[in-house]
Amino acid sequence: MKPGGKNFSSNDPSVATLEELTEAANYIGYAGSYTIGETDIIHRVETLYFQNWVGTSQWRYYELEDNNLTLRAEP
């Protein structure tokens, strides 16, 4: 997730404004199992708000430097 996201005006997400939801949709978080290779990680998406990716595998490349993990996708 990118740092610097804005707080919603309410602590109840069910009353969020369209603008707040649109801004929040710029961040994608998903969950599932994964396999780590020498330079890449394969995520098997099990849950995500964007249902099109559920059941797919997503490849990410990683770098680990000074205890900082950076993931990147192909453009």
mmCIF file of the N, C-alpha and C atoms, coordinates in Angstrom:
data_MODEL
# 
_entry.id   MODEL 
# 
loop_
_atom_site.group_PDB 
_atom_site.id 
_atom_site.type_symbol 
_atom_site.label_atom_id 
_atom_site.label_alt_id 
_atom_site.label_comp_id 
_atom_site.label_asym_id 
_atom_site.label_entity_id 
_atom_site.label_seq_id 
_atom_site.pdbx_PDB_ins_code 
_atom_site.Cartn_x 
_atom_site.Cartn_y 
_atom_site.Cartn_z 
_atom_site.occupancy 
_atom_site.B_iso_or_equiv 
_atom_site.pdbx_formal_charge 
_atom_site.auth_seq_id 
_atom_site.auth_comp_id 
_atom_site.auth_asym_id 
_atom_site.auth_atom_id 
_atom_site.pdbx_PDB_model_num 
ATOM 1   N N  . MET A 1 1  ? 0.844   -1.171  0.000   1.00 0.00 ? 1  MET A N  1 
ATOM 2   C CA . MET A 1 1  ? 0.000   0.000   0.000   1.00 0.00 ? 1  MET A CA 1 
ATOM 3   C C  . MET A 1 1  ? 0.894   1.240   0.000   1.00 0.00 ? 1  MET A C  1 
ATOM 4   N N  . LYS A 1 2  ? 0.443   2.243   -0.684  1.00 0.00 ? 2  LYS A N  1 
ATOM 5   C CA . LYS A 1 2  ? 1.175   3.503   -0.713  1.00 0.00 ? 2  LYS A CA 1 
ATOM 6   C C  . LYS A 1 2  ? 0.940   4.260   0.589   1.00 0.00 ? 2  LYS A C  1 
ATOM 7   N N  . PRO A 1 3  ? 1.976   4.912   1.111   1.00 0.00 ? 3  PRO A N  1 
ATOM 8   C CA . PRO A 1 3  ? 1.764   5.757   2.284   1.00 0.00 ? 3  PRO A CA 1 
ATOM 9   C C  . PRO A 1 3  ? 1.024   7.030   1.896   1.00 0.00 ? 3  PRO A C  1 
ATOM 10  N N  . GLY A 1 4  ? 0.408   7.659   2.859   1.00 0.00 ? 4  GLY A N  1 
ATOM 11  C CA . GLY A 1 4  ? -0.205  8.955   2.622   1.00 0.00 ? 4  GLY A CA 1 
ATOM 12  C C  . GLY A 1 4  ? -1.654  8.927   2.210   1.00 0.00 ? 4  GLY A C  1 
ATOM 13  N N  . GLY A 1 5  ? -2.323  7.796   2.383   1.00 0.00 ? 5  GLY A N  1 
ATOM 14  C CA . GLY A 1 5  ? -3.744  7.746   2.058   1.00 0.00 ? 5  GLY A CA 1 
ATOM 15  C C  . GLY A 1 5  ? -4.548  8.636   2.999   1.00 0.00 ? 5  GLY A C  1 
ATOM 16  N N  . LYS A 1 6  ? -5.661  9.139   2.506   1.00 0.00 ? 6  LYS A N  1 
ATOM 17  C CA . LYS A 1 6  ? -6.493  10.039  3.303   1.00 0.00 ? 6  LYS A CA 1 
ATOM 18  C C  . LYS A 1 6  ? -7.492  9.243   4.138   1.00 0.00 ? 6  LYS A C  1 
ATOM 19  N N  . ASN A 1 7  ? -7.761  9.728   5.336   1.00 0.00 ? 7  ASN A N  1 
ATOM 20  C CA . ASN A 1 7  ? -8.794  9.133   6.180   1.00 0.00 ? 7  ASN A CA 1 
ATOM 21  C C  . ASN A 1 7  ? -10.170 9.429   5.605   1.00 0.00 ? 7  ASN A C  1 
ATOM 22  N N  . PHE A 1 8  ? -11.092 8.511   5.770   1.00 0.00 ? 8  PHE A N  1 
ATOM 23  C CA . PHE A 1 8  ? -12.486 8.764   5.418   1.00 0.00 ? 8  PHE A CA 1 
ATOM 24  C C  . PHE A 1 8  ? -13.059 9.750   6.430   1.00 0.00 ? 8  PHE A C  1 
ATOM 25  N N  . SER A 1 9  ? -14.108 10.455  6.051   1.00 0.00 ? 9  SER A N  1 
ATOM 26  C CA . SER A 1 9  ? -14.713 11.428  6.954   1.00 0.00 ? 9  SER A CA 1 
ATOM 27  C C  . SER A 1 9  ? -15.452 10.762  8.113   1.00 0.00 ? 9  SER A C  1 
ATOM 28  N N  . SER A 1 10 ? -15.778 9.473   7.972   1.00 0.00 ? 10 SER A N  1 
ATOM 29  C CA . SER A 1 10 ? -16.470 8.725   9.022   1.00 0.00 ? 10 SER A CA 1 
ATOM 30  C C  . SER A 1 10 ? -15.701 7.438   9.305   1.00 0.00 ? 10 SER A C  1 
ATOM 31  N N  . ASN A 1 11 ? -15.812 6.931   10.518  1.00 0.00 ? 11 ASN A N  1 
ATOM 32  C CA . ASN A 1 11 ? -15.220 5.637   10.839  1.00 0.00 ? 11 ASN A CA 1 
ATOM 33  C C  . ASN A 1 11 ? -16.078 4.479   10.354  1.00 0.00 ? 11 ASN A C  1 
ATOM 34  N N  . ASP A 1 12 ? -17.214 4.770   9.760   1.00 0.00 ? 12 ASP A N  1 
ATOM 35  C CA . ASP A 1 12 ? -18.116 3.755   9.210   1.00 0.00 ? 12 ASP A CA 1 
ATOM 36  C C  . ASP A 1 12 ? -17.948 3.732   7.693   1.00 0.00 ? 12 ASP A C  1 
ATOM 37  N N  . PRO A 1 13 ? -17.253 2.726   7.131   1.00 0.00 ? 13 PRO A N  1 
ATOM 38  C CA . PRO A 1 13 ? -17.015 2.717   5.687   1.00 0.00 ? 13 PRO A CA 1 
ATOM 39  C C  . PRO A 1 13 ? -18.290 2.584   4.852   1.00 0.00 ? 13 PRO A C  1 
ATOM 40  N N  . SER A 1 14 ? -19.382 2.153   5.455   1.00 0.00 ? 14 SER A N  1 
ATOM 41  C CA . SER A 1 14 ? -20.621 2.000   4.683   1.00 0.00 ? 14 SER A CA 1 
ATOM 42  C C  . SER A 1 14 ? -21.250 3.350   4.321   1.00 0.00 ? 14 SER A C  1 
ATOM 43  N N  . VAL A 1 15 ? -20.768 4.436   4.918   1.00 0.00 ? 15 VAL A N  1 
ATOM 44  C CA . VAL A 1 15 ? -21.297 5.763   4.591   1.00 0.00 ? 15 VAL A CA 1 
ATOM 45  C C  . VAL A 1 15 ? -20.255 6.617   3.864   1.00 0.00 ? 15 VAL A C  1 
ATOM 46  N N  . ALA A 1 16 ? -19.242 5.975   3.310   1.00 0.00 ? 16 ALA A N  1 
ATOM 47  C CA . ALA A 1 16 ? -18.195 6.704   2.588   1.00 0.00 ? 16 ALA A CA 1 
ATOM 48  C C  . ALA A 1 16 ? -18.776 7.397   1.360   1.00 0.00 ? 16 ALA A C  1 
ATOM 49  N N  . THR A 1 17 ? -18.163 8.521   1.021   1.00 0.00 ? 17 THR A N  1 
ATOM 50  C CA . THR A 1 17 ? -18.584 9.242   -0.181  1.00 0.00 ? 17 THR A CA 1 
ATOM 51  C C  . THR A 1 17 ? -18.004 8.566   -1.411  1.00 0.00 ? 17 THR A C  1 
ATOM 52  N N  . LEU A 1 18 ? -18.552 8.864   -2.567  1.00 0.00 ? 18 LEU A N  1 
ATOM 53  C CA . LEU A 1 18 ? -18.038 8.320   -3.823  1.00 0.00 ? 18 LEU A CA 1 
ATOM 54  C C  . LEU A 1 18 ? -16.582 8.738   -4.024  1.00 0.00 ? 18 LEU A C  1 
ATOM 55  N N  . GLU A 1 19 ? -16.248 9.970   -3.674  1.00 0.00 ? 19 GLU A N  1 
ATOM 56  C CA . GLU A 1 19 ? -14.868 10.450  -3.791  1.00 0.00 ? 19 GLU A CA 1 
ATOM 57  C C  . GLU A 1 19 ? -13.922 9.634   -2.897  1.00 0.00 ? 19 GLU A C  1 
ATOM 58  N N  . GLU A 1 20 ? -14.344 9.360   -1.666  1.00 0.00 ? 20 GLU A N  1 
ATOM 59  C CA . GLU A 1 20 ? -13.510 8.570   -0.748  1.00 0.00 ? 20 GLU A CA 1 
ATOM 60  C C  . GLU A 1 20 ? -13.315 7.158   -1.282  1.00 0.00 ? 20 GLU A C  1 
ATOM 61  N N  . LEU A 1 21 ? -14.365 6.547   -1.785  1.00 0.00 ? 21 LEU A N  1 
ATOM 62  C CA . LEU A 1 21 ? -14.267 5.192   -2.326  1.00 0.00 ? 21 LEU A CA 1 
ATOM 63  C C  . LEU A 1 21 ? -13.393 5.154   -3.568  1.00 0.00 ? 21 LEU A C  1 
ATOM 64  N N  . THR A 1 22 ? -13.501 6.166   -4.410  1.00 0.00 ? 22 THR A N  1 
ATOM 65  C CA . THR A 1 22 ? -12.681 6.230   -5.619  1.00 0.00 ? 22 THR A CA 1 
ATOM 66  C C  . THR A 1 22 ? -11.211 6.339   -5.259  1.00 0.00 ? 22 THR A C  1 
ATOM 67  N N  . GLU A 1 23 ? -10.895 7.200   -4.295  1.00 0.00 ? 23 GLU A N  1 
ATOM 68  C CA . GLU A 1 23 ? -9.502  7.347   -3.850  1.00 0.00 ? 23 GLU A CA 1 
ATOM 69  C C  . GLU A 1 23 ? -8.987  6.043   -3.251  1.00 0.00 ? 23 GLU A C  1 
ATOM 70  N N  . ALA A 1 24 ? -9.803  5.393   -2.444  1.00 0.00 ? 24 ALA A N  1 
ATOM 71  C CA . ALA A 1 24 ? -9.392  4.134   -1.803  1.00 0.00 ? 24 ALA A CA 1 
ATOM 72  C C  . ALA A 1 24 ? -9.177  3.036   -2.835  1.00 0.00 ? 24 ALA A C  1 
ATOM 73  N N  . ALA A 1 25 ? -9.892  3.075   -3.950  1.00 0.00 ? 25 ALA A N  1 
ATOM 74  C CA . ALA A 1 25 ? -9.760  2.044   -4.979  1.00 0.00 ? 25 ALA A CA 1 
ATOM 75  C C  . ALA A 1 25 ? -8.427  2.128   -5.705  1.00 0.00 ? 25 ALA A C  1 
ATOM 76  N N  . ASN A 1 26 ? -7.671  3.192   -5.506  1.00 0.00 ? 26 ASN A N  1 
ATOM 77  C CA . ASN A 1 26 ? -6.349  3.305   -6.119  1.00 0.00 ? 26 ASN A CA 1 
ATOM 78  C C  . ASN A 1 26 ? -5.332  2.394   -5.442  1.00 0.00 ? 26 ASN A C  1 
ATOM 79  N N  . TYR A 1 27 ? -5.705  1.761   -4.355  1.00 0.00 ? 27 TYR A N  1 
ATOM 80  C CA . TYR A 1 27 ? -4.833  0.853   -3.625  1.00 0.00 ? 27 TYR A CA 1 
ATOM 81  C C  . TYR A 1 27 ? -5.399  -0.551  -3.764  1.00 0.00 ? 27 TYR A C  1 
ATOM 82  N N  . ILE A 1 28 ? -4.551  -1.497  -4.108  1.00 0.00 ? 28 ILE A N  1 
ATOM 83  C CA . ILE A 1 28 ? -5.020  -2.871  -4.270  1.00 0.00 ? 28 ILE A CA 1 
ATOM 84  C C  . ILE A 1 28 ? -4.336  -3.738  -3.216  1.00 0.00 ? 28 ILE A C  1 
ATOM 85  N N  . GLY A 1 29 ? -5.128  -4.348  -2.365  1.00 0.00 ? 29 GLY A N  1 
ATOM 86  C CA . GLY A 1 29 ? -4.634  -5.314  -1.410  1.00 0.00 ? 29 GLY A CA 1 
ATOM 87  C C  . GLY A 1 29 ? -5.345  -6.621  -1.662  1.00 0.00 ? 29 GLY A C  1 
ATOM 88  N N  . TYR A 1 30 ? -4.630  -7.709  -1.632  1.00 0.00 ? 30 TYR A N  1 
ATOM 89  C CA . TYR A 1 30 ? -5.243  -9.013  -1.841  1.00 0.00 ? 30 TYR A CA 1 
ATOM 90  C C  . TYR A 1 30 ? -4.586  -10.021 -0.918  1.00 0.00 ? 30 TYR A C  1 
ATOM 91  N N  . ALA A 1 31 ? -5.203  -11.188 -0.796  1.00 0.00 ? 31 ALA A N  1 
ATOM 92  C CA . ALA A 1 31 ? -4.673  -12.217 0.087   1.00 0.00 ? 31 ALA A CA 1 
ATOM 93  C C  . ALA A 1 31 ? -4.715  -13.560 -0.615  1.00 0.00 ? 31 ALA A C  1 
ATOM 94  N N  . GLY A 1 32 ? -3.793  -14.411 -0.226  1.00 0.00 ? 32 GLY A N  1 
ATOM 95  C CA . GLY A 1 32 ? -3.728  -15.755 -0.772  1.00 0.00 ? 32 GLY A CA 1 
ATOM 96  C C  . GLY A 1 32 ? -2.370  -16.362 -0.485  1.00 0.00 ? 32 GLY A C  1 
ATOM 97  N N  . SER A 1 33 ? -2.149  -17.524 -1.011  1.00 0.00 ? 33 SER A N  1 
ATOM 98  C CA . SER A 1 33 ? -0.860  -18.188 -0.816  1.00 0.00 ? 33 SER A CA 1 
ATOM 99  C C  . SER A 1 33 ? 0.141   -17.675 -1.849  1.00 0.00 ? 33 SER A C  1 
ATOM 100 N N  . TYR A 1 34 ? 1.404   -17.989 -1.634  1.00 0.00 ? 34 TYR A N  1 
ATOM 101 C CA . TYR A 1 34 ? 2.430   -17.503 -2.542  1.00 0.00 ? 34 TYR A CA 1 
ATOM 102 C C  . TYR A 1 34 ? 3.622   -18.448 -2.563  1.00 0.00 ? 34 TYR A C  1 
ATOM 103 N N  . THR A 1 35 ? 4.409   -18.334 -3.616  1.00 0.00 ? 35 THR A N  1 
ATOM 104 C CA . THR A 1 35 ? 5.652   -19.081 -3.772  1.00 0.00 ? 35 THR A CA 1 
ATOM 105 C C  . THR A 1 35 ? 6.760   -18.083 -4.064  1.00 0.00 ? 35 THR A C  1 
ATOM 106 N N  . ILE A 1 36 ? 7.866   -18.199 -3.339  1.00 0.00 ? 36 ILE A N  1 
ATOM 107 C CA . ILE A 1 36 ? 8.990   -17.276 -3.523  1.00 0.00 ? 36 ILE A CA 1 
ATOM 108 C C  . ILE A 1 36 ? 10.069  -17.949 -4.349  1.00 0.00 ? 36 ILE A C  1 
ATOM 109 N N  . GLY A 1 37 ? 10.461  -17.298 -5.448  1.00 0.00 ? 37 GLY A N  1 
ATOM 110 C CA . GLY A 1 37 ? 11.567  -17.745 -6.280  1.00 0.00 ? 37 GLY A CA 1 
ATOM 111 C C  . GLY A 1 37 ? 12.796  -16.902 -6.000  1.00 0.00 ? 37 GLY A C  1 
ATOM 112 N N  . GLU A 1 38 ? 13.808  -17.040 -6.849  1.00 0.00 ? 38 GLU A N  1 
ATOM 113 C CA . GLU A 1 38 ? 15.040  -16.275 -6.639  1.00 0.00 ? 38 GLU A CA 1 
ATOM 114 C C  . GLU A 1 38 ? 14.850  -14.782 -6.861  1.00 0.00 ? 38 GLU A C  1 
ATOM 115 N N  . THR A 1 39 ? 13.993  -14.405 -7.818  1.00 0.00 ? 39 THR A N  1 
ATOM 116 C CA . THR A 1 39 ? 13.789  -12.985 -8.116  1.00 0.00 ? 39 THR A CA 1 
ATOM 117 C C  . THR A 1 39 ? 12.324  -12.592 -8.164  1.00 0.00 ? 39 THR A C  1 
ATOM 118 N N  . ASP A 1 40 ? 11.434  -13.569 -8.015  1.00 0.00 ? 40 ASP A N  1 
ATOM 119 C CA . ASP A 1 40 ? 10.017  -13.244 -8.139  1.00 0.00 ? 40 ASP A CA 1 
ATOM 120 C C  . ASP A 1 40 ? 9.183   -13.974 -7.099  1.00 0.00 ? 40 ASP A C  1 
ATOM 121 N N  . ILE A 1 41 ? 7.970   -13.489 -6.935  1.00 0.00 ? 41 ILE A N  1 
ATOM 122 C CA . ILE A 1 41 ? 6.988   -14.102 -6.044  1.00 0.00 ? 41 ILE A CA 1 
ATOM 123 C C  . ILE A 1 41 ? 5.725   -14.316 -6.867  1.00 0.00 ? 41 ILE A C  1 
ATOM 124 N N  . ILE A 1 42 ? 5.155   -15.498 -6.764  1.00 0.00 ? 42 ILE A N  1 
ATOM 125 C CA . ILE A 1 42 ? 3.891   -15.789 -7.434  1.00 0.00 ? 42 ILE A CA 1 
ATOM 126 C C  . ILE A 1 42 ? 2.804   -15.811 -6.370  1.00 0.00 ? 42 ILE A C  1 
ATOM 127 N N  . HIS A 1 43 ? 1.855   -14.891 -6.484  1.00 0.00 ? 43 HIS A N  1 
ATOM 128 C CA . HIS A 1 43 ? 0.728   -14.801 -5.559  1.00 0.00 ? 43 HIS A CA 1 
ATOM 129 C C  . HIS A 1 43 ? -0.462  -15.525 -6.185  1.00 0.00 ? 43 HIS A C  1 
ATOM 130 N N  . ARG A 1 44 ? -1.076  -16.421 -5.444  1.00 0.00 ? 44 ARG A N  1 
ATOM 131 C CA . ARG A 1 44 ? -2.324  -17.061 -5.878  1.00 0.00 ? 44 ARG A CA 1 
ATOM 132 C C  . ARG A 1 44 ? -3.459  -16.348 -5.144  1.00 0.00 ? 44 ARG A C  1 
ATOM 133 N N  . VAL A 1 45 ? -4.182  -15.535 -5.877  1.00 0.00 ? 45 VAL A N  1 
ATOM 134 C CA . VAL A 1 45 ? -5.178  -14.634 -5.287  1.00 0.00 ? 45 VAL A CA 1 
ATOM 135 C C  . VAL A 1 45 ? -6.413  -15.426 -4.865  1.00 0.00 ? 45 VAL A C  1 
ATOM 136 N N  . GLU A 1 46 ? -6.726  -15.346 -3.570  1.00 0.00 ? 46 GLU A N  1 
ATOM 137 C CA . GLU A 1 46 ? -7.891  -16.036 -3.015  1.00 0.00 ? 46 GLU A CA 1 
ATOM 138 C C  . GLU A 1 46 ? -9.009  -15.071 -2.642  1.00 0.00 ? 46 GLU A C  1 
ATOM 139 N N  . THR A 1 47 ? -8.657  -13.821 -2.349  1.00 0.00 ? 47 THR A N  1 
ATOM 140 C CA . THR A 1 47 ? -9.678  -12.828 -2.026  1.00 0.00 ? 47 THR A CA 1 
ATOM 141 C C  . THR A 1 47 ? -9.173  -11.447 -2.426  1.00 0.00 ? 47 THR A C  1 
ATOM 142 N N  . LEU A 1 48 ? -10.097 -10.649 -2.960  1.00 0.00 ? 48 LEU A N  1 
ATOM 143 C CA . LEU A 1 48 ? -9.768  -9.321  -3.453  1.00 0.00 ? 48 LEU A CA 1 
ATOM 144 C C  . LEU A 1 48 ? -11.066 -8.640  -3.829  1.00 0.00 ? 48 LEU A C  1 
ATOM 145 N N  . TYR A 1 49 ? -11.143 -7.327  -3.621  1.00 0.00 ? 49 TYR A N  1 
ATOM 146 C CA . TYR A 1 49 ? -12.371 -6.623  -4.005  1.00 0.00 ? 49 TYR A CA 1 
ATOM 147 C C  . TYR A 1 49 ? -12.596 -6.694  -5.516  1.00 0.00 ? 49 TYR A C  1 
ATOM 148 N N  . PHE A 1 50 ? -11.529 -6.770  -6.309  1.00 0.00 ? 50 PHE A N  1 
ATOM 149 C CA . PHE A 1 50 ? -11.608 -6.856  -7.767  1.00 0.00 ? 50 PHE A CA 1 
ATOM 150 C C  . PHE A 1 50 ? -11.707 -8.337  -8.123  1.00 0.00 ? 50 PHE A C  1 
ATOM 151 N N  . GLN A 1 51 ? -12.920 -8.828  -8.202  1.00 0.00 ? 51 GLN A N  1 
ATOM 152 C CA . GLN A 1 51 ? -13.192 -10.265 -8.331  1.00 0.00 ? 51 GLN A CA 1 
ATOM 153 C C  . GLN A 1 51 ? -12.571 -10.905 -9.568  1.00 0.00 ? 51 GLN A C  1 
ATOM 154 N N  . ASN A 1 52 ? -12.261 -10.133 -10.582 1.00 0.00 ? 52 ASN A N  1 
ATOM 155 C CA . ASN A 1 52 ? -11.674 -10.695 -11.800 1.00 0.00 ? 52 ASN A CA 1 
ATOM 156 C C  . ASN A 1 52 ? -10.360 -11.421 -11.545 1.00 0.00 ? 52 ASN A C  1 
ATOM 157 N N  . TRP A 1 53 ? -9.629  -11.033 -10.506 1.00 0.00 ? 53 TRP A N  1 
ATOM 158 C CA . TRP A 1 53 ? -8.335  -11.654 -10.222 1.00 0.00 ? 53 TRP A CA 1 
ATOM 159 C C  . TRP A 1 53 ? -8.431  -12.859 -9.289  1.00 0.00 ? 53 TRP A C  1 
ATOM 160 N N  . VAL A 1 54 ? -9.565  -13.068 -8.625  1.00 0.00 ? 54 VAL A N  1 
ATOM 161 C CA . VAL A 1 54 ? -9.696  -14.193 -7.694  1.00 0.00 ? 54 VAL A CA 1 
ATOM 162 C C  . VAL A 1 54 ? -9.515  -15.490 -8.489  1.00 0.00 ? 54 VAL A C  1 
ATOM 163 N N  . GLY A 1 55 ? -8.644  -16.360 -7.984  1.00 0.00 ? 55 GLY A N  1 
ATOM 164 C CA . GLY A 1 55 ? -8.347  -17.621 -8.660  1.00 0.00 ? 55 GLY A CA 1 
ATOM 165 C C  . GLY A 1 55 ? -7.218  -17.527 -9.664  1.00 0.00 ? 55 GLY A C  1 
ATOM 166 N N  . THR A 1 56 ? -6.616  -16.337 -9.811  1.00 0.00 ? 56 THR A N  1 
ATOM 167 C CA . THR A 1 56 ? -5.503  -16.176 -10.746 1.00 0.00 ? 56 THR A CA 1 
ATOM 168 C C  . THR A 1 56 ? -4.181  -16.150 -9.997  1.00 0.00 ? 56 THR A C  1 
ATOM 169 N N  . SER A 1 57 ? -3.103  -16.230 -10.743 1.00 0.00 ? 57 SER A N  1 
ATOM 170 C CA . SER A 1 57 ? -1.765  -16.062 -10.186 1.00 0.00 ? 57 SER A CA 1 
ATOM 171 C C  . SER A 1 57 ? -1.219  -14.732 -10.663 1.00 0.00 ? 57 SER A C  1 
ATOM 172 N N  . GLN A 1 58 ? -0.630  -13.990 -9.760  1.00 0.00 ? 58 GLN A N  1 
ATOM 173 C CA . GLN A 1 58 ? -0.049  -12.682 -10.064 1.00 0.00 ? 58 GLN A CA 1 
ATOM 174 C C  . GLN A 1 58 ? 1.450   -12.746 -9.771  1.00 0.00 ? 58 GLN A C  1 
ATOM 175 N N  . TRP A 1 59 ? 2.268   -12.404 -10.760 1.00 0.00 ? 59 TRP A N  1 
ATOM 176 C CA . TRP A 1 59 ? 3.710   -12.415 -10.596 1.00 0.00 ? 59 TRP A CA 1 
ATOM 177 C C  . TRP A 1 59 ? 4.183   -11.042 -10.172 1.00 0.00 ? 59 TRP A C  1 
ATOM 178 N N  . ARG A 1 60 ? 5.059   -11.027 -9.188  1.00 0.00 ? 60 ARG A N  1 
ATOM 179 C CA . ARG A 1 60 ? 5.689   -9.794  -8.735  1.00 0.00 ? 60 ARG A CA 1 
ATOM 180 C C  . ARG A 1 60 ? 7.185   -10.057 -8.612  1.00 0.00 ? 60 ARG A C  1 
ATOM 181 N N  . TYR A 1 61 ? 7.973   -9.055  -8.919  1.00 0.00 ? 61 TYR A N  1 
ATOM 182 C CA . TYR A 1 61 ? 9.416   -9.138  -8.742  1.00 0.00 ? 61 TYR A CA 1 
ATOM 183 C C  . TYR A 1 61 ? 9.753   -8.434  -7.441  1.00 0.00 ? 61 TYR A C  1 
ATOM 184 N N  . TYR A 1 62 ? 10.768  -8.923  -6.768  1.00 0.00 ? 62 TYR A N  1 
ATOM 185 C CA . TYR A 1 62 ? 11.085  -8.329  -5.475  1.00 0.00 ? 62 TYR A CA 1 
ATOM 186 C C  . TYR A 1 62 ? 12.559  -8.016  -5.341  1.00 0.00 ? 62 TYR A C  1 
ATOM 187 N N  . GLU A 1 63 ? 12.825  -7.070  -4.468  1.00 0.00 ? 63 GLU A N  1 
ATOM 188 C CA . GLU A 1 63 ? 14.177  -6.734  -4.040  1.00 0.00 ? 63 GLU A CA 1 
ATOM 189 C C  . GLU A 1 63 ? 14.146  -6.612  -2.528  1.00 0.00 ? 63 GLU A C  1 
ATOM 190 N N  . LEU A 1 64 ? 15.122  -7.197  -1.880  1.00 0.00 ? 64 LEU A N  1 
ATOM 191 C CA . LEU A 1 64 ? 15.256  -7.084  -0.434  1.00 0.00 ? 64 LEU A CA 1 
ATOM 192 C C  . LEU A 1 64 ? 16.589  -6.417  -0.154  1.00 0.00 ? 64 LEU A C  1 
ATOM 193 N N  . GLU A 1 65 ? 16.509  -5.205  0.407   1.00 0.00 ? 65 GLU A N  1 
ATOM 194 C CA . GLU A 1 65 ? 17.715  -4.440  0.678   1.00 0.00 ? 65 GLU A CA 1 
ATOM 195 C C  . GLU A 1 65 ? 17.573  -3.738  2.017   1.00 0.00 ? 65 GLU A C  1 
ATOM 196 N N  . ASP A 1 66 ? 18.514  -3.964  2.910   1.00 0.00 ? 66 ASP A N  1 
ATOM 197 C CA . ASP A 1 66 ? 18.507  -3.334  4.239   1.00 0.00 ? 66 ASP A CA 1 
ATOM 198 C C  . ASP A 1 66 ? 17.169  -3.535  4.951   1.00 0.00 ? 66 ASP A C  1 
ATOM 199 N N  . ASN A 1 67 ? 16.667  -4.756  4.952   1.00 0.00 ? 67 ASN A N  1 
ATOM 200 C CA . ASN A 1 67 ? 15.388  -5.108  5.591   1.00 0.00 ? 67 ASN A CA 1 
ATOM 201 C C  . ASN A 1 67 ? 14.181  -4.408  4.975   1.00 0.00 ? 67 ASN A C  1 
ATOM 202 N N  . ASN A 1 68 ? 14.302  -3.898  3.778   1.00 0.00 ? 68 ASN A N  1 
ATOM 203 C CA . ASN A 1 68 ? 13.176  -3.289  3.060   1.00 0.00 ? 68 ASN A CA 1 
ATOM 204 C C  . ASN A 1 68 ? 12.818  -4.179  1.876   1.00 0.00 ? 68 ASN A C  1 
ATOM 205 N N  . LEU A 1 69 ? 11.573  -4.604  1.820   1.00 0.00 ? 69 LEU A N  1 
ATOM 206 C CA . LEU A 1 69 ? 11.085  -5.423  0.732   1.00 0.00 ? 69 LEU A CA 1 
ATOM 207 C C  . LEU A 1 69 ? 10.336  -4.536  -0.252  1.00 0.00 ? 69 LEU A C  1 
ATOM 208 N N  . THR A 1 70 ? 10.743  -4.577  -1.509  1.00 0.00 ? 70 THR A N  1 
ATOM 209 C CA . THR A 1 70 ? 10.074  -3.837  -2.572  1.00 0.00 ? 70 THR A CA 1 
ATOM 210 C C  . THR A 1 70 ? 9.528   -4.824  -3.587  1.00 0.00 ? 70 THR A C  1 
ATOM 211 N N  . LEU A 1 71 ? 8.236   -4.728  -3.860  1.00 0.00 ? 71 LEU A N  1 
ATOM 212 C CA . LEU A 1 71 ? 7.594   -5.559  -4.877  1.00 0.00 ? 71 LEU A CA 1 
ATOM 213 C C  . LEU A 1 71 ? 7.243   -4.677  -6.059  1.00 0.00 ? 71 LEU A C  1 
ATOM 214 N N  . ARG A 1 72 ? 7.388   -5.225  -7.258  1.00 0.00 ? 72 ARG A N  1 
ATOM 215 C CA . ARG A 1 72 ? 6.969   -4.475  -8.441  1.00 0.00 ? 72 ARG A CA 1 
ATOM 216 C C  . ARG A 1 72 ? 6.369   -5.442  -9.445  1.00 0.00 ? 72 ARG A C  1 
ATOM 217 N N  . ALA A 1 73 ? 5.445   -4.922  -10.211 1.00 0.00 ? 73 ALA A N  1 
ATOM 218 C CA . ALA A 1 73 ? 4.790   -5.698  -11.262 1.00 0.00 ? 73 ALA A CA 1 
ATOM 219 C C  . ALA A 1 73 ? 5.319   -5.220  -12.606 1.00 0.00 ? 73 ALA A C  1 
ATOM 220 N N  . GLU A 1 74 ? 5.093   -6.004  -13.621 1.00 0.00 ? 74 GLU A N  1 
ATOM 221 C CA . GLU A 1 74 ? 5.417   -5.558  -14.968 1.00 0.00 ? 74 GLU A CA 1 
ATOM 222 C C  . GLU A 1 74 ? 4.545   -4.364  -15.297 1.00 0.00 ? 74 GLU A C  1 
ATOM 223 N N  . PRO A 1 75 ? 5.081   -3.410  -16.041 1.00 0.00 ? 75 PRO A N  1 
ATOM 224 C CA . PRO A 1 75 ? 4.253   -2.242  -16.412 1.00 0.00 ? 75 PRO A CA 1 
ATOM 225 C C  . PRO A 1 75 ? 3.034   -2.645  -17.243 1.00 0.00 ? 75 PRO A C  1 
# 
